[in-house]
Amino acid sequence: MDAGGQRLPSHAWMALRRLGWTVGPPEGFRVNDRIVRMAQEQAGRLLRSAQWRAELTAAVLAAWPGDPHKRTAEEWEQVRANLPDGKVLPGGIIKARTRQIAAFLRAHGRLPADVFELESAPRAARMLLLAACDRQQATLDRSDTDPRRALLRLQLPARPDPRSYKDWTWVACPITLPPTVPVSAVLHLPTLRPASGRVAVDLAFTHAVPQVRRSGHTVALGVDWGLNMLLSAGAARLHPDGRITTLGAGACFRAAGVLAKQHRLRRLSERLHAKAGHYQRLTGGAEEHELTAKLDLLRREIRHVSARRSNLNDALAWAAARWAVDQAIAARASVIYLEDLRSLEATGMGRTLNTRLSQTVRGQIADHLRHLAAQTGIAVVTVPAKNTPRHCPHCLTPLRHRKAPDRPTVAGWAWAVCPNGACGWQGDRDQGAWRRIAARGLAHQAKTVIDHDTGQMSIRSVTGRLEARAVITPSTPTTCRTDRSKTGPTRRRTTRPASRRRGAPSPTRLQSTVGQRPEGHAPTGRDRLPRAAHRHQGVTTISTPAKRRHHPCGAELGAGFHLHAHASPPRWASPMPDATTDAGSLS
């Protein structure tokens, strides 16, 4: 707001001119007004960031707790009441500012007066914000022949101290557009910044996307965060009668290899920082020290490792967000319900687990997920994470967590078992969590609110009446099985092995022998055996032409069912020799 109470423009350079905070080039330099706009835009963004930090610092100082390491419920309410967006601000930001002030208190023995005493002046990045210019300073046009290429033309000085407009010239910069930019998209003037000896282009574009809905969803994708499994997701359907059922068993996004590499780079970075700090203490800031060259080498290696970690985290965040959106598209879901873990802090869970939690890229994944989902018209809504992995998704009974399904007596957290005898659900902890998230989002979708500043959708509170409906109904009725417990002695079974051939006779043959197999062994009480059994056949006996030329009947000759096949010996004959006994080893 300005002094008159009117809202300032969204462009920072226009806001500064409304306030009367103008700036001009040094004496003797000739610079047009568009260059001044870019400088004012960058300065205005820095001032907005400084204003937000100043308000946060003032609110924390006004409600300074008795114990900085642990606030009471009343102290939390007081510090949130002092902030304009205190109701939705993550608690981790307030705690980080509290730790920063506590470090100043230990160093100086008093609290800082404001953020200007607590922090040093911010540094301005080396970039050109062409968004503050117009076509007289820069133009961007897509190529007519190749839609994947664009041409950026802008005026730049030919010398570091331009004295007149003759020292300014037009420079053409060809840009290769990535495949993620649609062909029909409208390109906007980018931001230019130097990176690794080249000029990087941060390009913004606009294209039409389907309109997302705040409520009225019937199919939703629930997404749960994890450590070993970075994401666990599954789809749920809301029926007209209010029932909620799942669509399949769900899936998980495992990134164990990437996370292991991330931890290796983190440990390497920590060792490099420790060694660089030791060299810094040994040199004492002297440039002539013999360790100065090694210190510079360590600093370059630290920057290289930091860049590798940043690229790895960014690639992992994009891959996880793309996987979640693909799952929603495959399930034809119109909304993705994401567990809200902005206030989660890595404390009190051991050194290893705390480090793993602090290194996750949940914020980047959530931002990329909103970006990719908006392109397909899918809404992304955050839901409260309270008790999502603790209660049963079918009956809301508190679960019992075990080490593994085959170790039901060992306490753990990976496997969940419902103690309710009428329910009996059990499964992976993360698989039960996404069911709870999807059901809670579908039941509370009427309470979805939209942040007007960021456009993000969220469900901020959970009510008991709607939470009672957020249960998963089994798609098929549970089979009721009778009790099969042993009530008496086990029936004795004979040790006689089963016969190789059937003991019941085959159906009686018809007059015609075509298509009818011969009779098998006769039961014990039969007086007369089949005719085929009276013949003493050898293992080499085959059927021979007897009555009809080229049409021998093996069944009539006692040679068995198949024509020209070896007949089995009768029951009273000696066992057939094993032909594989003397075969020897195949090796």
Secondary structure, 3 states (H helix, E strand, C coil): CCCCCCCCCCCHHHHHHHHCCCCCCCCCCCCCHHHHHHHHHHHHHHHHHHHHHHHHHHHHHHCCCCCCCCCCHHHHHHHHHCCCCCCCCCHHHHHHHHHHHHHHHHHHCCCCCCHHHHCCCCCCCCCEEHHHCCCCCEEEEECCCCCCEEEEEEEEECCCCCCCHHHEEEEEEEEECCCCCCCCCEECCCEEEEECCEEEEECCEECCCCCCCCCCCCEEEEEEECCCEEEEEEEEEECCCCCEEEEEEEEEEECHHHHHHHHHHHHHHHHHHHHHHHHHHHHCCCCCCCCHHHHHHHHHHHHHHHHHHHHHHHHHHHHHHHHHHHHHHHCCCCEEEEEECCCCCCCCCCHHHHHHHHCCCHHHHHHHHHHHHHHCCCEEEEEECCCCCCECCCCCCECEEEEECCEEEEECCCEEECCCCCCCCEEEHHHHHHHHHHHHHHHCHHHCEECCCCCCEECCCCCHHHHCCCCCCCCCCCCCCCCCCCCCCCCCCCCCCCCCCCCCCCCCCCCCCCCCCCCCCCCCCCCCCCHHHHCCCCCCCCCCCCCCCCCCCHHHHCCCCCCCCCCCCCCCCCCCCCCCCCCCCCC
